[in-house]
Structures are given as structure tokens and as C-alpha cells.
Amino acid sequence: MKPSVVIIGSRGYPSYYGGFETLVRHLAPYLADWGWDVAVYGRRRDLEEFAETDRRVEQIHTRGIESRSLSTLTFGATATANAARRAPDVALVLNVANGFWLPLLRSRSIPTVVNVDGIEWERDKWGALAKTTFRAGARMTATFADHLICDAHEIDAYWQNVMGRGGTYIPYGATAPERLPPPPELEGRPYVLMVARFVPENTVGEFIAAVDELSAECDVVIVGSSGYGGPIEDSVRALRDRNPRVQWFGHISDDRRLFALWQNAAVYFHGHSVGGTNPALVQAMACGAPIVARDTVFNREVLADAAVFCQPTPTAIAAELSAVIHDHQTREFLGARAAERARTSFTWDSVCSAYEAILAKAAGRDAAR
């Protein structure tokens, strides 16, 4: 009889919203390949139909409240309740906010593997109540999860020090694409690229403040959105409207288009500050993008010597990006080193194999690989 797994906490399969969704797009069909019955919980309005949808992966849509502060908790609650009735061999739970619902799964003797992701309660986008909720969810996760997954060694160290419990290190993976041409509107035009969700901890505001200086030297391309509007999105829109050398592409769901932007960028700025291994960062590395990154312990763990690091100020960001733009040798080294590091440390095959092993262990079975 096939082992069964449910995945709770993403927006569904397939979805291109964020890191959890990227993981699910790769992991769900991988598990199906290796003999698992796979069901992914999600939100009906976030379902995206693409050619790579694997029909062996069951999609289950439950109800919830669509809002920035309540979506994760409410969709997680209804998905968990459904999973408790379904009684799979193991549940993969994404996001510590769903730690509140783990006792229900334990009451049904359903083993749980929880990806704790980053340190959500340190994100500036959340108010005091939300931060308290995430921290409480993390403590519930530390108490009730059977196995923890940490996507960075620094996250594992944090959980051991603060929550008294560590986990298994499994990062995110990346795809090494074929060589792609730049979008027609950027052909022959060097550009600085930023790809990020528009939240304060991704250093978007500081990057925007540096754009006028940068655009005197080359084009500036911004990819991303907040998902809910807001002041940062308004600032990016205003910047694009007044500066002809700024292009804002919004959220991009087409992998090939995004890969082409990374491959052809003169330099990519990565400003994420809270969390472990960032999926967008490892994909930029696999695309061979020369990278300037905000100086954090997480970014240094992932990049090692494959990037230039800077402080999160407009002056420092503009200076480091400008220096890389004007140094062809540095650009060549950074791009090649990033691609090499992605090939050796962040492949989807190794990531999915590690997930399959820990899910099989939790379910009391031998891993397929």
C-alpha cells in the first residue's frame, strides 16, 4: 500500500506566490514519482493552471478568511481539520503559525513534520499582536511537532537557543536553466535587478531611495509586489512613473521570464534580512547573477564568497551596486561562483530526497531513495 502525505500551509499546487509554494511545486510531484499518495491543501482563488501541473497530486481547497493577518491561521485550521479526518500516514506542515493546530493531528496519531521557515515574529510588516501570535505558534510547534525542518544552519541554531529544540537542515533548491535572452525591452541595456516582496525587511525602501543615483548609470528593474497594495507599492509605482529608466514588472509567475531577468542582469540586489535560505536567492545564484546582498548571517551562510555584502542604507547600496556594475572582472567572478555554489549545495533533487527521507521516517517507513 502506498504511503500517504498531506501538505498543509502553502497556497496550493501549483502556485507561484512564495518560497513554500516553490517547494511544493517541486516536492509534490517528486513524492508522487517515488510512490507516495500526495494531497496538497490550498486556497481556491490562488490556484494557477500551468502545464507542469501533475495530476497525480491531489488538490484540496478549504475555506478561510482572505486577509493579511488571518489567512494563514484560518486556512491552516480548516486544512488541519480536514486532514485529521483524512488520517494520512504523515503531514508536512509549513509555517509555525500552524503550530496551533498540531495537537489536533497528534490526537489522531498523525505524525507531523514542520518546516519552521524564518523568524516570522521579527518581520517589520507585522504588528505586535501578529508577532505575539507567531511566537506562540512557534512554541506550540516546538512542543507538538514530531520533526522540525530548518532551511538554514543559523535557523537551527536559533531554535536550539530560543525554543530549546533543533531540527534537520534542508535548504531550498534551484533550477539551472538553459541560456535565455533578455526581455526585448531590455536587450542591449545593462540593468540592476531587485526581486522581492514589498515588505520593509526586504530593504525595498532603502533600494528605492538609491534608485535615482543608480539610474544615472543604467536601467533599474524591479520585480515584486506587496500582494495587498500599500505605501511601498505606491512608492515603486510613483518611481516608475517619474523615472523613465525604471521598469516595474510586478509579480512574475513565468519562471522563464524571471530566469531570463536574473541571467542577463548586470547585478542583482538581494535585500532580504529575516529568515534562512531564501528561494529567490538560490535561484538567482543558479542563474549566474552577480549578487550584492544585504549583510546578514543568513545571506552569508547561503552565499559564502559568491557575493558582495553591503549595509542596508541607500548610500551603501548605491555604492556597492555601482562598483560591481563598473567592474567586469568582479561581475564574471561573482556570477560564476554563485552558479557553482548553487550546483553543489542547492539542487532540488537533493532537497526533495531529504524531505522524502524525513517524511518516510516520520511515517515509520523506509525511504524510497
Secondary structure, 3 states (H helix, E strand, C coil): CCCEEEEECCCCCCCCCCHHHHHHHHHHHHHHHCCCEEEEEECHHHCCCCCCCCCCEEEEECCCCCCCCCHHHHHHHHHHHHHHHHCCCEEEEECHHHHHHHHHHHHCCCCEEEECCCCHHHCCCCCHHHHHHHHHHHHHHHHHCCEEEECCHHHHHHHHHHHCCCCEECCCCECCCCCCCCCHHHCCCCEEEEECCCCHHHCHHHHHHHHHHHCCCCEEEEECCCCCCCHHHHHHHHHHHHCCCEEEEECCCCHHHHHHHHHHCCEEEECCCCCCCCHHHHHHHHCCCCEEEECCHHHHHHHCCCCEEECCCHHHHHHHHHHHHCCHHHHHHHHHHHHHHHHHHCEHHHHHHHHHHHHHHHCCCCCCC
